[in-house]
Amino acid sequence: ASISADYCSVPGYIELTATGGGTYLWNNGQTTQVILVDIAGQYSVLVTGANGCTATATLGVSTELVVNGDFSMGNVGFTSGYAYDPTANGLYAPESEYAIHHKAQYTHSNFWGYDHTTGSGNSPDNFMIINGAKYAPQPTVWQQTVSVAENTDYYFSAWAISLNDVKPFARLRFEVNGVQVGTTATLTEGVNDINNPWKDTDRFYGTWNSGASTTAVIRIIGLETAAGGNDFGLDDISFGTLDPVPFTFTATA
């Protein structure tokens, strides 16, 4: 089994092709021989031949620049304008606080759901749980600074979910170096059940060209200022490039 990567054929994606068998099962659930991916990470495929023999291949594509984007390491690697409260029911009051935990209801009796990474609530599969601020201007929800290459296209991706069915729901925006990236994400109604499910629509995504920049301050901010509602979770934040990796060399005689 093997995987090859094509960074150039489909702009904005990396095309991965598996070889070596009759059927294919990728770690993201896809079952075709060729898949398109738009996020950095490790991709693996289980190949099953006509005789039933199996083999696995793995390939790392691009470089993930966000540290601890799935919050598995806890409250590290990022900054926030919100106050951190890790205690049981600590987000009940006041607004403008957050916690990192694998179970939303631990932090507030009316927050529901588990992390996006596995959806199982098994530690350390955490996510960021936020009681949205009720004033403007909004504090930064999440921020991290990364180094980038000049004149290179980058993507910015994250998952966000409403933690209950109380309106109004959060509205979130990506920024890179103070400029909005992608469209504003307006979250939909959550479910008041411990298994509050993540939906495909809970992912938001944008692209950014670095131009002359060598540093990117990537930020998520909230736009909703209501005291009621505006309760949300963040998980699997990612920033990277899908372009061929730029390089330089010096020729010698």
N, C-alpha and C positions, 0 to 999 in steps of 0.2 A: 504494500500500500504506500502511496505517496501523495503529496499535495504540492501543487505549483501555484504561484501567485502572479497575477498580471495587474500591475498598478495603472496601466495606461489605456486599456481598451474602453472602459466605461468611466467617464469623468465623475468624480465624487464617490466612487466605489473601488474596492479591490475585488477582482474576480479570482476565486479559488476553484481549482479543478483537481478532483481526486481521480486517481487511477488505480488499477489493480484488481478489480472484481466486478461482480454483476450488480450488486445493490450497495447503497451508501446511506449511512446515518451519521449526520454531523452532530456535534455537541450543542448546536443551537436548535436542533429539532428538524432541520431540513433534510430531505431525502433524495435530492437530485445530485447528479455527478458534479455539476457546476453551480456554485452559489455566489451571490454578490454580498459583500459585507461593507459596512460603513462605520465600523468602530474598531479601534485597536484591541488586540488581545490574542489569546491562545486559541486556535481552532483545531479541533481534532475530528477525525472521521473514522467510523467503523466500516470496513469493507468486507462484504460477504461474497465469496465466490460461488460459482454454480454448484460446486461439490459440498458447500456448507462450511468450508474453512473460512476463518475470519482473521483479519489483521487490522491494526490501528496505525494511523499516521497523525502527527501533530505538527503544526506550523505556527510560529508567532508572527503576526503581521503588524507592521508599524510599531510605534512606541507609545505606550500610555504615559502621558505627562502628569496626570492628576495623581497625587499621593492619597491613598486611603479614600478613594472615591466611593467605595462600597461600605465605608465606615466599620469594616471588620476590626480595625485597630482601635476603635473607640473615638474619643474626642481629641484627635491629634491630626496634624497636617493641614489645617485650615484655620481661618479666623472668621469671626461673626460679630455683628453689632448687637446680637441678641445675648441675653444672659443665660449661662449654662446652669441647669438644675437637674442633677441625675437622681434625685430622691423619688420615692414612690409617691404618686399623685402630685409631684412637684410642679407640674405645668397647669394645675387647676387655676391658679392665679399667682401673679398678674399675667397679662399678655406680655409679649416680647421676650419669651423664654423658649429654650429648646433643650432637648435631651437626646442622647444617643443610646438606643436600646433596641432589642429585637422584638419587643411587644409593646404596641402603642398604649394599650390599656394600663400598663404598669405606670405610665406617666400621667394619666388623666382618666377619670371614670367614664368619660364620653368620647374617648379616642379609641379607634378600632383598627385592627389590621396588623400584619407582620411586614417584615422587610421584603423588598422586591427580589433580592438576589436569589433566594430559595423559596420564599413564601411560606416557610415552615415555622418560623419563630424560634429556630434553634440558634443559641448563642455560639459563635460570635457573629452571626449573620444579622448585623445591626442595620438601622437606618436612622436618619436625622428626623426627629419629631418636633414640630414647631407649633407653638401657640402664637398666631400672627399678630403683629403689632397693630395698634389702633390709631396711630398718629402719623402725620407726614411732616418732614420727609421720612420715608421708611429707612430703618437701619438695614445694613447689608445682612442678608440671611447667611450667605456662605461666600467665602473668597479664598483664592489661592493664586500665587504668582509663579509663573513657569518661564523657562527660557525657550525661545523659538528661533528658527532660521528665517532669514530675510526672504521676502518675495515668495512665500510658501502658503498654500491654502491649508487651513486647519478647520476641524469641526469641533463643535461643543454640544454635548449630549447629556441629558439627565432624565430621570424618571421622577414624577411628582404625583401625589395622590391626596384626595380629600380624606380626612380621618373620620368624618361622620356625614350626616345628611343635613347639617345646619347651614343655611345660607347666611350671607353671601360666601361663595367659595373663592379661594385664593386666586389671584392673578400674578403670574411670575414672569420675570424677564431676565434673559442672559445679557451680560455686558462684557466686552473685552476692551480694556483700556478706555473705559468710560463710554463706549459706543454700543448701542443695542445690536445684538446678533440674533437673527431669526425673528420670528413673530412672538408676540406676547402669548403666553400659555394661560388660558382660562380653564381651571380645573372643573371637573364635573362632580356630580353628587356621589358621596361615599355611601357605604352601607354600615348600619349600626350592628355589626356582627364581628366577632373576633376574626373571622376569615375574610374580612373586607378585601376583595380581590383587586389586583392591579390589572388594568386593561391596556391594550395596545395604544389607545389614545392618551395614556398617561405619560408617554414619552414626548419630550420636546427637543428640538434639534436645530442647529444653525451652522453656517460656515463663515469663515473670516480669513482674509488675506493679510499676512503680516506686514507687507510693504517693507519699509525700512526698519521696522521694530525688531528688536532682539529679545524683548521681554513682553509677556502678556499677563496683565492682571485680569483674571477671569472671575466673574462675580454673578451671583444670583440675588436679585432684589424682589421684594413683594410690592405690589401696587394697591392692594386692597387695604383700606384703613378701618374697616368695621371691627368693633369689639366682639360682637357675636359672630359665630362662624369663623371663616378665615383660618381654619386649622388644617395643617397639611404635613405630609412627609416627603422627604427627598432621599433618593438612593441612586447608586450606580452612576455617579457623575463622571464624565469622561471628556478628555480634550486631547487631540492628537492630529496628525496629518495622514492623509491617505495618498499623498503625492509620493513619487519615488524619492527616496532619501537623498537629499542634496549632499554633495561631497566636493572637496577640492584636492588637488594634488600638485606637487611640484616636480616637473620633469628634470631628470639628471642625464648628463651625457654618458 
